[in-house]
Amino acid sequence: MKHIPNILSFVRILLIPVFIWLMWNDNTTMAAVVLLASGLTDFLDGALARRFGWISPLGKVLDPVADKATQLTVCVMMLLRLSHLWPFFALMFFKDFVMLVCGGYLLKNKVKLDGARWFGKVSTFAFYAVMVVLVFVPTLPSWLVITLLSVITACADISGLLYIPQFIAYRKSIGSVNSEQRRSRE
């Protein structure tokens, strides 16, 4: 039972090529269903892991990988359909790139990361909700598409900004550990 969250994260990764194939073949209704299933498994794996203490080192890596891979895939597929709205997707890509670099730096320095914060969860929920709507109803009026993309871009970027103080605190902890190690060697 304790492996259910990891299995759900793995299922999200397996849904990515299905989503791509459905979008490529203009089956937007089924693509929206797959994306909705992906979002629900994202919520469920986290809820189960926290509720029953099924948090594992693998899950701490697999869940964010599944999240970012899914979000990147959805953004690329939507960018192919809405290429004139590329600035929205560029801002989301940039935020995720910065977070990936910062997270990689922390992992390289063996910093034990906490889970996602509430603002990251809100951003992810908003992303899934908006993208399910945009995929399911590809004929929305342009003003509504721009409004929805503005909302999720703002959520993503605000979330990224709110993670900066955490990164700084983690980075300081690396510096203090390194200072202590130097003093102990002297």
N, C-alpha and C positions, 0 to 999 in steps of 0.2 A: 504493500500500500504506500510506503514512503517514497516510492519511485514515481508515483502518479504525476506530480508536478513536472518532473523531468520528461516523462513520456509526453505530456501535453505540450511542453516547449518543443520537443522533437517533432510532434505532429504539426505545429505551426511552421516549422522549417519545411516539412514535406508539403504543406499547402502552397508554398511559394510557387513552385513550377506549375501547379494546377491553376493558380490565379493568373499567372503569365499566359498560359495556354488559352484560358477562357477569355481573357482580355484581347489577346491577339486575334482570336476568332470572333470577336464582337459579341460574345455571350455575356453581356454585362449583368444580366439578372443573376446568373449562376456565379459570376465573379463576385458580385456583391454578397451573395450567400456565403461563399468561401471566405471572403474578408470578414464578414460578421462572425463566422465560426472561429476564425483566427483571433479576433478581438475577444470573444467569449472565453476561449481557451487561455488567453493571456490573463484575463481577470481570474479565472478559475484556478490556474496553477499557482498564482500568487496567494490567493485566498486560502487554498488548501495548505500550502507550505507554511504560511503564518499560523493558521488555526491549529494545525496538528504538529507543528515543529518539524516538518519534513524539509527543512532547509538543508541544502547540501552544497559542498564546494562546486560540484558540477552544475547544479542549478543556478548558482550565483553567476556562472559564466554563460550557460546555455540560454537562460531566460533573456538577458539583454541582447545576446547575439540573435536570437529568434526575433526579438522586438525590432532591432535595428535593420536586420535583413528584410523583414516584412515591410517596414516603413520605407526603406530605400527602394524596394521593388515596386511598391504602390506608387511612390513618387515618380519613378522612372516611367512606369506604364501610363500614369496620368500626364506626365510631361510630353509623352509621345502624342497624346490626344489634345493637349492644351498647351502646345509649345509657345504660343503667344503670351502665356502667363508664366514664363520661365523665372522671372524674379522671385516669385513666391517660393518656388521649388529650390532656387539657388540659396535663399536664406535658410530654408530648412536643412539643406545639404551642408551648408557652412556650419550651422549650429551643431549638427551631428558629428561633423568632422572634428571640430574643436573638442567636443566631449570625448570622442574616441581617442584623440591624441592625449588629452589630460588623463583619461582613464588608463590608457596604456602606460603612461609615465608612472602613475601610481602603482599599477600592477607590477611593473618592472622593478619598482623599489619595494615590493612586497608589502604594500599597504593593504590592510584588510578593510575592504569597502563595506559600508552599510548598504542596505537596499535603497530602492528609489524613494524619494521624498514625495509628499503629497502633491507638490506642484508638477513633478514629473508624471505622476499618475493622471492628474487632470489633463495635462498636455496629451498624453497617450490616448486617454478616453476621447478627447475632442478630435484628435487625429482620426481614430477609427470611426467615430460617428459621422464626421464630415465626409470622409472618403467613401464610406458605405453609401451615403446619399449621392455623392457625385458619380460613383460607379453605377449605382442602381438607376439613376435618372440622368443619363448623359445629355439630355436636352434641356437642362435648366437654363433660365435666362442668364445672360452674361453677367448682369449686375449681381445676381445671387451667387453665382460661382465665385466671383471676385470677393464678395462679402465673406463667404464661407472660407475661402483660402486665406483671407486676411485674418480671420479669427484663429485658424490653426497655426498660421505663421506667427502671430503675436503670442499665442500660448507657448509654442515651441521656443521662441526667442526669449520670452520672459522666464520660462523654465530654465533655459541655459544660463541666463544671467543670475538666477537665484542659486544655481549650483556653484558659481564662482567663489563665494565665501567658503563653501565646503572644500573646494579644491585647495584654496589658500591654507586652510587649517590643516588639511592632510599634508600639504607640502611642508608646512612648518614642522609638523610632527616628524617628517623624514629628516629635516635639518637638525632637530634636537636629538634624535636617535644617533645620527652620524656624529654629532658633537660629543655625546656621551661615549661612543665607541672610541673616538680619538683620545679622549681623556683617560679611558681605562687602559689604553695601550701605552700611554706615556709613563 
